[in-house]
Amino acid sequence: MVFAQLDLDDYTNRVLNVIKAKFGLKDKSEAINKFAELYGDEMVEKEANDQYVKKALEISERHLKKYGNRKMGMKELDALCGMD
């Protein structure tokens, strides 16, 4: 956890108070964390956890076992997308 002393302008203070009230949070620190949770993806990607990575690798391995390195032709893709 990081501790920081912040100087907030009036608008930012009001925004944090609204977030705090809307989500029933106990302080502005929680409001800042909630704001980052809601809008942080637009700026920074979250790191994938180990369980997600393992699941993605398992899906990829199953796909390769079933289909190998087979490529889809344009006719197959059009049919799949309903463009035939």
C-alpha positions in Angstrom: 0.0 0.0 0.0 1.2 3.5 -0.8 0.5 6.5 1.4 0.2 9.9 -0.2 -0.8 13.4 0.8 -2.9 15.1 -1.9 -3.9 18.6 -2.7 -7.3 18.4 -4.4 -9.1 21.2 -6.2 -12.8 21.8 -5.5 -14.1 19.9 -8.5 -12.0 16.8 -7.7 -13.1 16.9 -4.1 -16.8 17.0 -5.2 -16.3 14.1 -7.6 -14.7 12.0 -4.9 -17.5 12.8 -2.5 -20.1 11.7 -5.1 -18.2 8.4 -5.7 -17.9 7.9 -2.0 -21.6 8.4 -1.5 -22.7 6.5 -4.6 -20.8 3.3 -3.6 -21.1 3.7 0.2 -17.4 4.1 0.7 -15.9 5.2 4.1 -13.3 7.7 2.9 -11.8 9.5 -0.2 -9.0 6.9 -0.3 -11.5 4.2 -1.2 -13.2 6.7 -3.6 -9.9 7.2 -5.4 -9.3 3.4 -5.6 -12.9 2.9 -6.9 -12.3 5.6 -9.6 -9.1 3.9 -10.7 -11.0 0.6 -10.8 -13.8 2.1 -13.0 -11.7 4.2 -15.4 -8.1 2.9 -15.1 -8.5 0.4 -17.9 -8.6 3.3 -20.3 -5.0 4.2 -19.3 -3.3 1.1 -18.0 -4.0 -2.6 -18.7 -4.4 -4.8 -15.6 -2.0 -7.6 -15.2 -3.4 -11.1 -15.9 -3.3 -13.4 -12.9 -1.7 -16.9 -13.0 -5.1 -18.7 -13.2 -6.2 -16.7 -16.2 -2.9 -17.3 -18.0 -3.1 -21.0 -17.3 -6.6 -21.2 -18.6 -5.7 -19.3 -21.8 -2.8 -21.7 -22.4 -5.0 -24.7 -21.9 -7.5 -23.4 -24.4 -4.7 -22.7 -26.9 -3.3 -26.2 -26.5 -6.7 -27.9 -26.9 -7.3 -25.8 -30.1 -3.9 -26.8 -31.6 -4.5 -30.5 -30.8 -7.9 -30.3 -32.5 -7.1 -28.1 -35.5 -3.3 -28.0 -35.7 -2.0 -25.1 -37.9 -4.9 -25.3 -40.3 -5.9 -22.0 -41.9 -9.4 -21.0 -42.8 -10.2 -20.0 -46.4 -12.2 -17.0 -47.3 -15.2 -19.1 -48.3 -15.2 -20.8 -44.8 -14.9 -17.4 -43.1 -17.7 -15.9 -45.2 -19.9 -18.9 -44.4 -19.1 -18.6 -40.7 -20.0 -14.9 -40.7 -23.2 -15.5 -42.7 -21.8 -13.6 -45.7 -22.3 -16.5 -48.3 
